């Protein structure tokens, strides 16, 4: 069975981004999406779609098209409880709970990976132990939170 990947909103956003300042991240995202997704079972949540729909950015229509065939994980009341625990234990900032929701979806559904370019709150080595400790305390699976770069094989050309 192929490993599972939950993608957060940064992945389709970076896929369509054409800013020079994000070129490295965008190029790697497109390479991973175009060459590697067949090796995984890839999922998102309704939150990803909502964030894309609410956003105002060039490439928005393309990002939404990219997500059209993506299987979405169903909301569950337990996910809201997990989010509350993350916020209470300062795993994610209270000021914007979207990252907590992405982590909760990935944890609740036992995703092997949570794929993101959010290195401030998710793919951050300083957060890893805290996420692991809280998830273990809650009896939750601990997904590997990573970037597309880390899921590319070493020989990938980008």
ABEGO torsion letter per residue (X at the ends): XBBBBBBBAAAAAAAABABAAAAAAAAAAAAAAAAAAAABBBBBBAAAAAAAAABBBBGAAAAAAAAAABBBBBBBAAAAAAAAAAAAAGABBAABAAAAAAAAAAAAAGBABBBBABAAAABBAAAAAAAAAAAAAAGBBBBBBBBAAAABBAABBX
